[in-house]
Amino acid sequence: MEAVQTYIENNKERFLEELIGILKIPSISADPAHAGDVKKAATAMAEALRKAGIEQTQIFDTDGHPIVFGEKMINAAWPTVLVYGHYDVQPPDPLDQWESPPFEPVIKKSETHPDGAIYARGACDDKGQVFMHIKAMEAMLSYDALRCNVKFLLEGEEEVGSEHLAGFCKEHKDLLTCDVILISDTAIISNETPSITSGLRGLSYVEVTVTGANRDLHSGVYGGAVANPINVLSQMIGSLHDEKHRITIPGFYDKVQELSQQERVDMNKAPHDEEAYKRDLGIDAVMGEAGYTTLERTTVRPTLDVNGMWGGYTGDGAKTVLPSKAHAKISMRLVPDQDPDEIVAIFTDHLKAIAPDGVKVDVRPHHHGRPAVTPVDSVEYKAAAMAMEQTFGKKPIPARGGGSIPIVSLFEEVLGVKSVLMGFGLDSDDIHSPNEHYGIFNFYQGIRTIPYFYQFYGELKNGQYRQD
């Protein structure tokens, strides 16, 4: 392991340069115009795996974007780790809020990242974190230090719901056989306080369309006599929360798994500076469900948020019309034991029930995923905790995450194995936002830590450590 760490130290500048090359590829899976770039990114990831020593690497075409699979099977008696990640990225919009072009990576220092951070779309979510695993593997294989079998599964549709991954996993179940799935698509509490994500919220994402008249109308001739779909949709959305910021949809909370008072006390022991939180966001107050802390609201409570809303005339100058249609994209973050399909059904029923006469409501589901909770007493979690303690110098805290990785519950359902969510990003890294970035320290720390996971996991599985 000493030789592996020395190799990492001696090659870290090259690792960063190679990551910059990957980040220059605008692999925006949501935009059909970038389908070629997504394919280019898949090819680049496959080449990076082969260069790292994963010779058995291939690209599988799907009806959507490609899936990259690689494996290094060394000893059938050793445990097998499946590394999952994604190489597609969110759209960079709004472009005018980026301080530098999203696909022209630059490195800048800040108070949070005194060693510098790389600014680019996908830097943290998830190209930078995937690349940590590839470079850690290169270092281990360079010194024959890998004591586990390893497989890589890298997809190009995570940001659009992993539409074709479920079918791939079911079709290639034998190919993906493993003992644990290792994922770095999450965050730590801070660079001073390491953590391992022990749970994720689920997701139901829908698009709502409210239709009024059969065409746009002159607001002077028809205004006041027919329904304005934008007004109606705004009123309907406004009614989905009460004065305590609770969601008003009947049955929405019926299956929410409530934490005990002790569990709530324990989770709020995690470091959180509310004033620093507000300063970072440029706000003077937080807002959320009454009776819960910011940490609870963002991890163990369900939410409903409008992600975008449009309709009518939005160009320069004035155009006095009553629009025929109004649209909104809405995401609902879910917690155990909420079912995404049930939530979409009751959301749809409620919206249609509260719609006034004179308009039609259509709800179109997009991607969704179930909530997931990972055990903190497993061999896999212990190996991750030991690895982080080795590099950070302190034990990591188990922490619930507020985001969603739908594939986690799918892996458990199809492959029958749990995941370890050992990410190295920060919540302040602006993923999905303009100026996304990833700390240079975090990138290197991930590469340093991952080899220890394999070392400790192999030893724990072989019984060389006590598991009590």
Secondary structure, DSSP 8 states (H G I E B T S, - for coil): -HHHHHHHHHHHHHHHHHHHHHHTS--BTT-GGGHHHHHHHHHHHHHHHHHHT--EEEEE--SSS-EEEEEE---TTS-EEEEEEE--B-----GGG-SS-TTS-EEE--SS-TT-EEESTTTTTTHHHHHHHHHHHHHHHHTT---SEEEEEEES-GGGT-TTHHHHHHHTTTTT--SEEEE--SEES-SSS-EEEEEE-EEEEEEEEEE-SSS-EEHHHHTTTS--HHHHHHHHHHTTB-TT--B-STTTTTT-----HHHHHHHTTS---HHHHHHHHT-S----STT--HHHHTTTS---EEEEEEES--SSS---EE-SEEEEEEEEEE-TT--HHHHHHHHHHHHHHH--TT-EEEEEEEEEE--EE--SSSHHHHHHHHHHHHHHSS--EEEE-SS--THHHHHHHHH---EEE---EEGGG-TTSTT-EEEHHHHHHHHHHHHHHHHHHHHHHTTSS---
